[in-house]
Amino acid sequence: MTTQSIKKEFHELIDKIDNKLLLERFYRAMSYSHKNSKFDLWDSLTDSQRQEIMDAFEESNDEENLINYEDVKAKHKEWLSK
């Protein structure tokens, strides 16, 4: 697959997504990756680690698997304040 075809398909995929939360996640992931392209974290992961991330991403498509941000902040309040 060429770089140009990947870009085209990625644009088409984004255009099909109407879920704001999912779009925001893609945007944050891509922005972070672009800003930190000197060190490609994905390439440093093992196949097993990559699969775990992809599995978690797939699970995040089901809202029943998501945790409310306020609940996470409350649970980890002490850690987040450091």
PDB file of N, CA, C and O in Angstrom:
ATOM      1  N   MET A   1       0.846  -1.172   0.000  1.00  0.00           N
ATOM      2  CA  MET A   1       0.000   0.000   0.000  1.00  0.00           C
ATOM      3  C   MET A   1       0.896   1.242   0.000  1.00  0.00           C
ATOM      4  O   MET A   1       1.816   1.339   0.811  1.00  0.00           O
ATOM      5  N   THR A   2       0.640   2.158  -0.874  1.00  0.00           N
ATOM      6  CA  THR A   2       1.466   3.363  -0.953  1.00  0.00           C
ATOM      7  C   THR A   2       1.047   4.366   0.115  1.00  0.00           C
ATOM      8  O   THR A   2      -0.049   4.289   0.670  1.00  0.00           O
ATOM      9  N   THR A   3       1.938   5.299   0.387  1.00  0.00           N
ATOM     10  CA  THR A   3       1.631   6.359   1.343  1.00  0.00           C
ATOM     11  C   THR A   3       0.391   7.131   0.907  1.00  0.00           C
ATOM     12  O   THR A   3      -0.469   7.457   1.725  1.00  0.00           O
ATOM     13  N   GLN A   4       0.311   7.416  -0.366  1.00  0.00           N
ATOM     14  CA  GLN A   4      -0.826   8.177  -0.887  1.00  0.00           C
ATOM     15  C   GLN A   4      -2.142   7.416  -0.718  1.00  0.00           C
ATOM     16  O   GLN A   4      -3.161   8.014  -0.375  1.00  0.00           O
ATOM     17  N   SER A   5      -2.127   6.114  -0.955  1.00  0.00           N
ATOM     18  CA  SER A   5      -3.364   5.334  -0.816  1.00  0.00           C
ATOM     19  C   SER A   5      -3.765   5.215   0.659  1.00  0.00           C
ATOM     20  O   SER A   5      -4.952   5.218   0.984  1.00  0.00           O
ATOM     21  N   ILE A   6      -2.778   5.110   1.541  1.00  0.00           N
ATOM     22  CA  ILE A   6      -3.074   5.074   2.978  1.00  0.00           C
ATOM     23  C   ILE A   6      -3.740   6.382   3.403  1.00  0.00           C
ATOM     24  O   ILE A   6      -4.740   6.369   4.120  1.00  0.00           O
ATOM     25  N   LYS A   7      -3.183   7.512   2.958  1.00  0.00           N
ATOM     26  CA  LYS A   7      -3.770   8.815   3.290  1.00  0.00           C
ATOM     27  C   LYS A   7      -5.196   8.915   2.776  1.00  0.00           C
ATOM     28  O   LYS A   7      -6.090   9.382   3.482  1.00  0.00           O
ATOM     29  N   LYS A   8      -5.403   8.477   1.549  1.00  0.00           N
ATOM     30  CA  LYS A   8      -6.740   8.543   0.939  1.00  0.00           C
ATOM     31  C   LYS A   8      -7.730   7.709   1.750  1.00  0.00           C
ATOM     32  O   LYS A   8      -8.819   8.182   2.075  1.00  0.00           O
ATOM     33  N   GLU A   9      -7.357   6.473   2.079  1.00  0.00           N
ATOM     34  CA  GLU A   9      -8.248   5.600   2.830  1.00  0.00           C
ATOM     35  C   GLU A   9      -8.485   6.120   4.248  1.00  0.00           C
ATOM     36  O   GLU A   9      -9.580   5.982   4.794  1.00  0.00           O
ATOM     37  N   PHE A  10      -7.456   6.717   4.834  1.00  0.00           N
ATOM     38  CA  PHE A  10      -7.603   7.278   6.174  1.00  0.00           C
ATOM     39  C   PHE A  10      -8.581   8.451   6.149  1.00  0.00           C
ATOM     40  O   PHE A  10      -9.434   8.566   7.029  1.00  0.00           O
ATOM     41  N   HIS A  11      -8.461   9.314   5.156  1.00  0.00           N
ATOM     42  CA  HIS A  11      -9.401  10.431   5.007  1.00  0.00           C
ATOM     43  C   HIS A  11     -10.828   9.914   4.825  1.00  0.00           C
ATOM     44  O   HIS A  11     -11.766  10.450   5.416  1.00  0.00           O
ATOM     45  N   GLU A  12     -10.988   8.885   4.016  1.00  0.00           N
ATOM     46  CA  GLU A  12     -12.319   8.320   3.782  1.00  0.00           C
ATOM     47  C   GLU A  12     -12.892   7.724   5.065  1.00  0.00           C
ATOM     48  O   GLU A  12     -14.085   7.858   5.341  1.00  0.00           O
ATOM     49  N   LEU A  13     -12.043   7.071   5.840  1.00  0.00           N
ATOM     50  CA  LEU A  13     -12.476   6.503   7.108  1.00  0.00           C
ATOM     51  C   LEU A  13     -12.942   7.605   8.055  1.00  0.00           C
ATOM     52  O   LEU A  13     -14.010   7.495   8.657  1.00  0.00           O
ATOM     53  N   ILE A  14     -12.162   8.644   8.185  1.00  0.00           N
ATOM     54  CA  ILE A  14     -12.518   9.759   9.061  1.00  0.00           C
ATOM     55  C   ILE A  14     -13.841  10.380   8.632  1.00  0.00           C
ATOM     56  O   ILE A  14     -14.678  10.707   9.474  1.00  0.00           O
ATOM     57  N   ASP A  15     -14.031  10.540   7.339  1.00  0.00           N
ATOM     58  CA  ASP A  15     -15.272  11.129   6.834  1.00  0.00           C
ATOM     59  C   ASP A  15     -16.500  10.289   7.188  1.00  0.00           C
ATOM     60  O   ASP A  15     -17.605  10.825   7.266  1.00  0.00           O
ATOM     61  N   LYS A  16     -16.327   8.993   7.401  1.00  0.00           N
ATOM     62  CA  LYS A  16     -17.450   8.109   7.715  1.00  0.00           C
ATOM     63  C   LYS A  16     -17.789   8.096   9.204  1.00  0.00           C
ATOM     64  O   LYS A  16     -18.867   7.637   9.583  1.00  0.00           O
ATOM     65  N   ILE A  17     -16.890   8.591  10.050  1.00  0.00           N
ATOM     66  CA  ILE A  17     -17.090   8.522  11.498  1.00  0.00           C
ATOM     67  C   ILE A  17     -17.891   9.734  11.972  1.00  0.00           C
ATOM     68  O   ILE A  17     -17.519  10.880  11.718  1.00  0.00           O
ATOM     69  N   ASP A  18     -19.001   9.459  12.668  1.00  0.00           N
ATOM     70  CA  ASP A  18     -19.825  10.530  13.226  1.00  0.00           C
ATOM     71  C   ASP A  18     -19.709  10.606  14.748  1.00  0.00           C
ATOM     72  O   ASP A  18     -20.302  11.488  15.369  1.00  0.00           O
ATOM     73  N   ASN A  19     -18.964   9.704  15.343  1.00  0.00           N
ATOM     74  CA  ASN A  19     -18.801   9.660  16.794  1.00  0.00           C
ATOM     75  C   ASN A  19     -17.735  10.673  17.209  1.00  0.00           C
ATOM     76  O   ASN A  19     -16.552  10.486  16.926  1.00  0.00           O
ATOM     77  N   LYS A  20     -18.156  11.741  17.877  1.00  0.00           N
ATOM     78  CA  LYS A  20     -17.235  12.820  18.259  1.00  0.00           C
ATOM     79  C   LYS A  20     -16.112  12.312  19.157  1.00  0.00           C
ATOM     80  O   LYS A  20     -14.951  12.677  18.970  1.00  0.00           O
ATOM     81  N   LEU A  21     -16.453  11.473  20.129  1.00  0.00           N
ATOM     82  CA  LEU A  21     -15.443  10.950  21.049  1.00  0.00           C
ATOM     83  C   LEU A  21     -14.373  10.152  20.305  1.00  0.00           C
ATOM     84  O   LEU A  21     -13.182  10.306  20.575  1.00  0.00           O
ATOM     85  N   LEU A  22     -14.788   9.318  19.386  1.00  0.00           N
ATOM     86  CA  LEU A  22     -13.845   8.526  18.608  1.00  0.00           C
ATOM     87  C   LEU A  22     -12.964   9.429  17.742  1.00  0.00           C
ATOM     88  O   LEU A  22     -11.759   9.204  17.634  1.00  0.00           O
ATOM     89  N   LEU A  23     -13.562  10.444  17.131  1.00  0.00           N
ATOM     90  CA  LEU A  23     -12.785  11.384  16.317  1.00  0.00           C
ATOM     91  C   LEU A  23     -11.763  12.131  17.163  1.00  0.00           C
ATOM     92  O   LEU A  23     -10.628  12.341  16.735  1.00  0.00           O
ATOM     93  N   GLU A  24     -12.169  12.533  18.371  1.00  0.00           N
ATOM     94  CA  GLU A  24     -11.236  13.226  19.264  1.00  0.00           C
ATOM     95  C   GLU A  24     -10.069  12.320  19.632  1.00  0.00           C
ATOM     96  O   GLU A  24      -8.928  12.776  19.709  1.00  0.00           O
ATOM     97  N   ARG A  25     -10.349  11.036  19.859  1.00  0.00           N
ATOM     98  CA  ARG A  25      -9.280  10.082  20.195  1.00  0.00           C
ATOM     99  C   ARG A  25      -8.309   9.920  19.029  1.00  0.00           C
ATOM    100  O   ARG A  25      -7.092   9.925  19.217  1.00  0.00           O
ATOM    101  N   PHE A  26      -8.856   9.778  17.830  1.00  0.00           N
ATOM    102  CA  PHE A  26      -7.991   9.698  16.654  1.00  0.00           C
ATOM    103  C   PHE A  26      -7.132  10.952  16.536  1.00  0.00           C
ATOM    104  O   PHE A  26      -5.927  10.875  16.295  1.00  0.00           O
ATOM    105  N   TYR A  27      -7.768  12.105  16.709  1.00  0.00           N
ATOM    106  CA  TYR A  27      -7.053  13.374  16.576  1.00  0.00           C
ATOM    107  C   TYR A  27      -5.923  13.475  17.597  1.00  0.00           C
ATOM    108  O   TYR A  27      -4.796  13.830  17.253  1.00  0.00           O
ATOM    109  N   ARG A  28      -6.233  13.158  18.862  1.00  0.00           N
ATOM    110  CA  ARG A  28      -5.188  13.235  19.901  1.00  0.00           C
ATOM    111  C   ARG A  28      -4.051  12.259  19.613  1.00  0.00           C
ATOM    112  O   ARG A  28      -2.877  12.600  19.758  1.00  0.00           O
ATOM    113  N   ALA A  29      -4.410  11.046  19.206  1.00  0.00           N
ATOM    114  CA  ALA A  29      -3.386  10.036  18.914  1.00  0.00           C
ATOM    115  C   ALA A  29      -2.497  10.479  17.759  1.00  0.00           C
ATOM    116  O   ALA A  29      -1.272  10.378  17.836  1.00  0.00           O
ATOM    117  N   MET A  30      -3.117  10.968  16.691  1.00  0.00           N
ATOM    118  CA  MET A  30      -2.351  11.401  15.533  1.00  0.00           C
ATOM    119  C   MET A  30      -1.512  12.641  15.846  1.00  0.00           C
ATOM    120  O   MET A  30      -0.365  12.742  15.410  1.00  0.00           O
ATOM    121  N   SER A  31      -2.081  13.580  16.597  1.00  0.00           N
ATOM    122  CA  SER A  31      -1.343  14.792  16.967  1.00  0.00           C
ATOM    123  C   SER A  31      -0.129  14.438  17.810  1.00  0.00           C
ATOM    124  O   SER A  31       0.970  14.939  17.573  1.00  0.00           O
ATOM    125  N   TYR A  32      -0.336  13.568  18.800  1.00  0.00           N
ATOM    126  CA  TYR A  32       0.771  13.157  19.653  1.00  0.00           C
ATOM    127  C   TYR A  32       1.843  12.457  18.834  1.00  0.00           C
ATOM    128  O   TYR A  32       3.033  12.736  18.982  1.00  0.00           O
ATOM    129  N   SER A  33       1.419  11.561  17.984  1.00  0.00           N
ATOM    130  CA  SER A  33       2.362  10.810  17.161  1.00  0.00           C
ATOM    131  C   SER A  33       3.157  11.734  16.246  1.00  0.00           C
ATOM    132  O   SER A  33       4.365  11.568  16.075  1.00  0.00           O
ATOM    133  N   HIS A  34       2.478  12.694  15.669  1.00  0.00           N
ATOM    134  CA  HIS A  34       3.140  13.628  14.759  1.00  0.00           C
ATOM    135  C   HIS A  34       4.146  14.507  15.508  1.00  0.00           C
ATOM    136  O   HIS A  34       5.255  14.738  15.027  1.00  0.00           O
ATOM    137  N   LYS A  35       3.756  14.988  16.671  1.00  0.00           N
ATOM    138  CA  LYS A  35       4.633  15.856  17.468  1.00  0.00           C
ATOM    139  C   LYS A  35       5.852  15.105  17.989  1.00  0.00           C
ATOM    140  O   LYS A  35       6.912  15.696  18.193  1.00  0.00           O
ATOM    141  N   ASN A  36       5.696  13.805  18.202  1.00  0.00           N
ATOM    142  CA  ASN A  36       6.764  12.999  18.791  1.00  0.00           C
ATOM    143  C   ASN A  36       7.331  11.999  17.797  1.00  0.00           C
ATOM    144  O   ASN A  36       7.712  10.889  18.169  1.00  0.00           O
ATOM    145  N   SER A  37       7.386  12.394  16.545  1.00  0.00           N
ATOM    146  CA  SER A  37       7.796  11.455  15.499  1.00  0.00           C
ATOM    147  C   SER A  37       9.286  11.090  15.555  1.00  0.00           C
ATOM    148  O   SER A  37       9.705  10.145  14.887  1.00  0.00           O
ATOM    149  N   LYS A  38      10.085  11.814  16.330  1.00  0.00           N
ATOM    150  CA  LYS A  38      11.501  11.458  16.454  1.00  0.00           C
ATOM    151  C   LYS A  38      11.662  10.102  17.130  1.00  0.00           C
ATOM    152  O   LYS A  38      12.615   9.374  16.854  1.00  0.00           O
ATOM    153  N   PHE A  39      10.742   9.773  18.001  1.00  0.00           N
ATOM    154  CA  PHE A  39      10.768   8.484  18.688  1.00  0.00           C
ATOM    155  C   PHE A  39       9.433   7.819  18.443  1.00  0.00           C
ATOM    156  O   PHE A  39       8.422   8.220  19.020  1.00  0.00           O
ATOM    157  N   ASP A  40       9.417   6.822  17.607  1.00  0.00           N
ATOM    158  CA  ASP A  40       8.182   6.156  17.259  1.00  0.00           C
ATOM    159  C   ASP A  40       7.909   5.047  18.259  1.00  0.00           C
ATOM    160  O   ASP A  40       8.446   3.945  18.147  1.00  0.00           O
ATOM    161  N   LEU A  41       7.073   5.350  19.232  1.00  0.00           N
ATOM    162  CA  LEU A  41       6.762   4.416  20.307  1.00  0.00           C
ATOM    163  C   LEU A  41       6.194   3.111  19.777  1.00  0.00           C
ATOM    164  O   LEU A  41       6.548   2.035  20.258  1.00  0.00           O
ATOM    165  N   TRP A  42       5.316   3.202  18.789  1.00  0.00           N
ATOM    166  CA  TRP A  42       4.672   2.005  18.242  1.00  0.00           C
ATOM    167  C   TRP A  42       5.722   1.006  17.761  1.00  0.00           C
ATOM    168  O   TRP A  42       5.600  -0.193  18.011  1.00  0.00           O
ATOM    169  N   ASP A  43       6.743   1.495  17.078  1.00  0.00           N
ATOM    170  CA  ASP A  43       7.785   0.613  16.553  1.00  0.00           C
ATOM    171  C   ASP A  43       8.614  -0.031  17.650  1.00  0.00           C
ATOM    172  O   ASP A  43       9.242  -1.067  17.432  1.00  0.00           O
ATOM    173  N   SER A  44       8.619   0.576  18.826  1.00  0.00           N
ATOM    174  CA  SER A  44       9.418   0.029  19.924  1.00  0.00           C
ATOM    175  C   SER A  44       8.673  -1.063  20.698  1.00  0.00           C
ATOM    176  O   SER A  44       9.260  -1.727  21.552  1.00  0.00           O
ATOM    177  N   LEU A  45       7.376  -1.252  20.402  1.00  0.00           N
ATOM    178  CA  LEU A  45       6.578  -2.257  21.110  1.00  0.00           C
ATOM    179  C   LEU A  45       6.724  -3.637  20.482  1.00  0.00           C
ATOM    180  O   LEU A  45       7.004  -3.777  19.292  1.00  0.00           O
ATOM    181  N   THR A  46       6.526  -4.644  21.315  1.00  0.00           N
ATOM    182  CA  THR A  46       6.523  -6.016  20.805  1.00  0.00           C
ATOM    183  C   THR A  46       5.182  -6.268  20.104  1.00  0.00           C
ATOM    184  O   THR A  46       4.237  -5.495  20.261  1.00  0.00           O
ATOM    185  N   ASP A  47       5.111  -7.345  19.339  1.00  0.00           N
ATOM    186  CA  ASP A  47       3.852  -7.706  18.686  1.00  0.00           C
ATOM    187  C   ASP A  47       2.747  -7.920  19.714  1.00  0.00           C
ATOM    188  O   ASP A  47       1.598  -7.541  19.485  1.00  0.00           O
ATOM    189  N   SER A  48       3.094  -8.523  20.838  1.00  0.00           N
ATOM    190  CA  SER A  48       2.120  -8.780  21.893  1.00  0.00           C
ATOM    191  C   SER A  48       1.592  -7.469  22.483  1.00  0.00           C
ATOM    192  O   SER A  48       0.392  -7.331  22.718  1.00  0.00           O
ATOM    193  N   GLN A  49       2.481  -6.519  22.720  1.00  0.00           N
ATOM    194  CA  GLN A  49       2.063  -5.218  23.252  1.00  0.00           C
ATOM    195  C   GLN A  49       1.177  -4.478  22.252  1.00  0.00           C
ATOM    196  O   GLN A  49       0.180  -3.863  22.631  1.00  0.00           O
ATOM    197  N   ARG A  50       1.540  -4.541  20.999  1.00  0.00           N
ATOM    198  CA  ARG A  50       0.724  -3.891  19.967  1.00  0.00           C
ATOM    199  C   ARG A  50      -0.669  -4.511  19.922  1.00  0.00           C
ATOM    200  O   ARG A  50      -1.666  -3.798  19.807  1.00  0.00           O
ATOM    201  N   GLN A  51      -0.737  -5.848  20.013  1.00  0.00           N
ATOM    202  CA  GLN A  51      -2.031  -6.518  19.973  1.00  0.00           C
ATOM    203  C   GLN A  51      -2.888  -6.130  21.165  1.00  0.00           C
ATOM    204  O   GLN A  51      -4.097  -5.945  21.024  1.00  0.00           O
ATOM    205  N   GLU A  52      -2.273  -6.003  22.349  1.00  0.00           N
ATOM    206  CA  GLU A  52      -3.020  -5.583  23.533  1.00  0.00           C
ATOM    207  C   GLU A  52      -3.624  -4.198  23.333  1.00  0.00           C
ATOM    208  O   GLU A  52      -4.764  -3.952  23.726  1.00  0.00           O
ATOM    209  N   ILE A  53      -2.867  -3.302  22.729  1.00  0.00           N
ATOM    210  CA  ILE A  53      -3.360  -1.947  22.465  1.00  0.00           C
ATOM    211  C   ILE A  53      -4.514  -1.989  21.476  1.00  0.00           C
ATOM    212  O   ILE A  53      -5.531  -1.323  21.671  1.00  0.00           O
ATOM    213  N   MET A  54      -4.356  -2.771  20.413  1.00  0.00           N
ATOM    214  CA  MET A  54      -5.419  -2.863  19.415  1.00  0.00           C
ATOM    215  C   MET A  54      -6.681  -3.499  20.014  1.00  0.00           C
ATOM    216  O   MET A  54      -7.794  -3.085  19.692  1.00  0.00           O
ATOM    217  N   ASP A  55      -6.509  -4.500  20.883  1.00  0.00           N
ATOM    218  CA  ASP A  55      -7.655  -5.116  21.548  1.00  0.00           C
ATOM    219  C   ASP A  55      -8.370  -4.098  22.442  1.00  0.00           C
ATOM    220  O   ASP A  55      -9.598  -4.021  22.448  1.00  0.00           O
ATOM    221  N   ALA A  56      -7.594  -3.327  23.189  1.00  0.00           N
ATOM    222  CA  ALA A  56      -8.186  -2.302  24.057  1.00  0.00           C
ATOM    223  C   ALA A  56      -8.914  -1.252  23.231  1.00  0.00           C
ATOM    224  O   ALA A  56      -9.985  -0.783  23.618  1.00  0.00           O
ATOM    225  N   PHE A  57      -8.338  -0.885  22.100  1.00  0.00           N
ATOM    226  CA  PHE A  57      -8.990   0.084  21.229  1.00  0.00           C
ATOM    227  C   PHE A  57     -10.331  -0.457  20.734  1.00  0.00           C
ATOM    228  O   PHE A  57     -11.334   0.256  20.746  1.00  0.00           O
ATOM    229  N   GLU A  58     -10.346  -1.709  20.302  1.00  0.00           N
ATOM    230  CA  GLU A  58     -11.592  -2.317  19.837  1.00  0.00           C
ATOM    231  C   GLU A  58     -12.631  -2.353  20.962  1.00  0.00           C
ATOM    232  O   GLU A  58     -13.809  -2.075  20.736  1.00  0.00           O
ATOM    233  N   GLU A  59     -12.186  -2.694  22.168  1.00  0.00           N
ATOM    234  CA  GLU A  59     -13.097  -2.741  23.308  1.00  0.00           C
ATOM    235  C   GLU A  59     -13.661  -1.354  23.620  1.00  0.00           C
ATOM    236  O   GLU A  59     -14.781  -1.240  24.119  1.00  0.00           O
ATOM    237  N   SER A  60     -12.902  -0.311  23.333  1.00  0.00           N
ATOM    238  CA  SER A  60     -13.355   1.054  23.634  1.00  0.00           C
ATOM    239  C   SER A  60     -14.507   1.486  22.734  1.00  0.00           C
ATOM    240  O   SER A  60     -15.166   2.487  23.013  1.00  0.00           O
ATOM    241  N   ASN A  61     -14.754   0.749  21.668  1.00  0.00           N
ATOM    242  CA  ASN A  61     -15.887   1.079  20.798  1.00  0.00           C
ATOM    243  C   ASN A  61     -17.224   0.768  21.459  1.00  0.00           C
ATOM    244  O   ASN A  61     -18.259   1.284  21.040  1.00  0.00           O
ATOM    245  N   ASP A  62     -17.207  -0.077  22.497  1.00  0.00           N
ATOM    246  CA  ASP A  62     -18.416  -0.406  23.251  1.00  0.00           C
ATOM    247  C   ASP A  62     -18.447   0.492  24.480  1.00  0.00           C
ATOM    248  O   ASP A  62     -17.594   0.374  25.359  1.00  0.00           O
ATOM    249  N   GLU A  63     -19.423   1.384  24.545  1.00  0.00           N
ATOM    250  CA  GLU A  63     -19.485   2.356  25.634  1.00  0.00           C
ATOM    251  C   GLU A  63     -19.588   1.701  27.008  1.00  0.00           C
ATOM    252  O   GLU A  63     -19.239   2.325  28.011  1.00  0.00           O
ATOM    253  N   GLU A  64     -20.058   0.463  27.074  1.00  0.00           N
ATOM    254  CA  GLU A  64     -20.133  -0.245  28.355  1.00  0.00           C
ATOM    255  C   GLU A  64     -18.740  -0.486  28.935  1.00  0.00           C
ATOM    256  O   GLU A  64     -18.599  -0.674  30.144  1.00  0.00           O
ATOM    257  N   ASN A  65     -17.720  -0.484  28.094  1.00  0.00           N
ATOM    258  CA  ASN A  65     -16.344  -0.718  28.548  1.00  0.00           C
ATOM    259  C   ASN A  65     -15.632   0.564  28.965  1.00  0.00           C
ATOM    260  O   ASN A  65     -14.509   0.511  29.465  1.00  0.00           O
ATOM    261  N   LEU A  66     -16.268   1.707  28.766  1.00  0.00           N
ATOM    262  CA  LEU A  66     -15.632   2.983  29.063  1.00  0.00           C
ATOM    263  C   LEU A  66     -15.885   3.389  30.508  1.00  0.00           C
ATOM    264  O   LEU A  66     -16.903   3.034  31.101  1.00  0.00           O
ATOM    265  N   ILE A  67     -14.937   4.141  31.061  1.00  0.00           N
ATOM    266  CA  ILE A  67     -15.050   4.656  32.422  1.00  0.00           C
ATOM    267  C   ILE A  67     -15.186   6.163  32.337  1.00  0.00           C
ATOM    268  O   ILE A  67     -14.445   6.825  31.611  1.00  0.00           O
ATOM    269  N   ASN A  68     -16.126   6.692  33.074  1.00  0.00           N
ATOM    270  CA  ASN A  68     -16.356   8.129  33.105  1.00  0.00           C
ATOM    271  C   ASN A  68     -15.083   8.850  33.571  1.00  0.00           C
ATOM    272  O   ASN A  68     -14.448   8.442  34.543  1.00  0.00           O
ATOM    273  N   TYR A  69     -14.729   9.911  32.873  1.00  0.00           N
ATOM    274  CA  TYR A  69     -13.505  10.655  33.183  1.00  0.00           C
ATOM    275  C   TYR A  69     -13.513  11.182  34.615  1.00  0.00           C
ATOM    276  O   TYR A  69     -12.486  11.151  35.293  1.00  0.00           O
ATOM    277  N   GLU A  70     -14.661  11.662  35.079  1.00  0.00           N
ATOM    278  CA  GLU A  70     -14.755  12.178  36.446  1.00  0.00           C
ATOM    279  C   GLU A  70     -14.485  11.070  37.468  1.00  0.00           C
ATOM    280  O   GLU A  70     -13.868  11.319  38.504  1.00  0.00           O
ATOM    281  N   ASP A  71     -14.946   9.852  37.179  1.00  0.00           N
ATOM    282  CA  ASP A  71     -14.683   8.718  38.071  1.00  0.00           C
ATOM    283  C   ASP A  71     -13.190   8.396  38.119  1.00  0.00           C
ATOM    284  O   ASP A  71     -12.649   8.097  39.184  1.00  0.00           O
ATOM    285  N   VAL A  72     -12.538   8.455  36.981  1.00  0.00           N
ATOM    286  CA  VAL A  72     -11.094   8.196  36.926  1.00  0.00           C
ATOM    287  C   VAL A  72     -10.341   9.267  37.718  1.00  0.00           C
ATOM    288  O   VAL A  72      -9.438   8.958  38.495  1.00  0.00           O
ATOM    289  N   LYS A  73     -10.722  10.519  37.512  1.00  0.00           N
ATOM    290  CA  LYS A  73     -10.066  11.608  38.249  1.00  0.00           C
ATOM    291  C   LYS A  73     -10.237  11.428  39.753  1.00  0.00           C
ATOM    292  O   LYS A  73      -9.286  11.620  40.511  1.00  0.00           O
ATOM    293  N   ALA A  74     -11.427  11.067  40.186  1.00  0.00           N
ATOM    294  CA  ALA A  74     -11.683  10.883  41.616  1.00  0.00           C
ATOM    295  C   ALA A  74     -10.863   9.715  42.170  1.00  0.00           C
ATOM    296  O   ALA A  74     -10.304   9.801  43.264  1.00  0.00           O
ATOM    297  N   LYS A  75     -10.799   8.631  41.408  1.00  0.00           N
ATOM    298  CA  LYS A  75     -10.072   7.447  41.866  1.00  0.00           C
ATOM    299  C   LYS A  75      -8.572   7.712  41.976  1.00  0.00           C
ATOM    300  O   LYS A  75      -7.903   7.170  42.856  1.00  0.00           O
ATOM    301  N   HIS A  76      -8.049   8.545  41.082  1.00  0.00           N
ATOM    302  CA  HIS A  76      -6.609   8.781  41.035  1.00  0.00           C
ATOM    303  C   HIS A  76      -6.251  10.217  41.397  1.00  0.00           C
ATOM    304  O   HIS A  76      -5.245  10.750  40.929  1.00  0.00           O
ATOM    305  N   LYS A  77      -7.077  10.839  42.230  1.00  0.00           N
ATOM    306  CA  LYS A  77      -6.909  12.239  42.593  1.00  0.00           C
ATOM    307  C   LYS A  77      -5.515  12.532  43.151  1.00  0.00           C
ATOM    308  O   LYS A  77      -4.867  13.495  42.742  1.00  0.00           O
ATOM    309  N   GLU A  78      -5.070  11.713  44.067  1.00  0.00           N
ATOM    310  CA  GLU A  78      -3.758  11.944  44.697  1.00  0.00           C
ATOM    311  C   GLU A  78      -2.628  11.879  43.667  1.00  0.00           C
ATOM    312  O   GLU A  78      -1.731  12.722  43.668  1.00  0.00           O
ATOM    313  N   TRP A  79      -2.679  10.878  42.795  1.00  0.00           N
ATOM    314  CA  TRP A  79      -1.652  10.708  41.783  1.00  0.00           C
ATOM    315  C   TRP A  79      -1.653  11.858  40.787  1.00  0.00           C
ATOM    316  O   TRP A  79      -0.588  12.320  40.375  1.00  0.00           O
ATOM    317  N   LEU A  80      -2.839  12.327  40.395  1.00  0.00           N
ATOM    318  CA  LEU A  80      -2.961  13.397  39.406  1.00  0.00           C
ATOM    319  C   LEU A  80      -2.524  14.752  39.933  1.00  0.00           C
ATOM    320  O   LEU A  80      -2.208  15.650  39.152  1.00  0.00           O
ATOM    321  N   SER A  81      -2.502  14.906  41.243  1.00  0.00           N
ATOM    322  CA  SER A  81      -2.139  16.200  41.825  1.00  0.00           C
ATOM    323  C   SER A  81      -0.628  16.395  41.947  1.00  0.00           C
ATOM    324  O   SER A  81      -0.177  17.471  42.340  1.00  0.00           O
ATOM    325  N   LYS A  82       0.149  15.380  41.618  1.00  0.00           N
ATOM    326  CA  LYS A  82       1.613  15.478  41.733  1.00  0.00           C
ATOM    327  C   LYS A  82       2.221  16.120  40.525  1.00  0.00           C
ATOM    328  O   LYS A  82       3.440  16.279  40.458  1.00  0.00           O
TER     329      LYS A  82
END
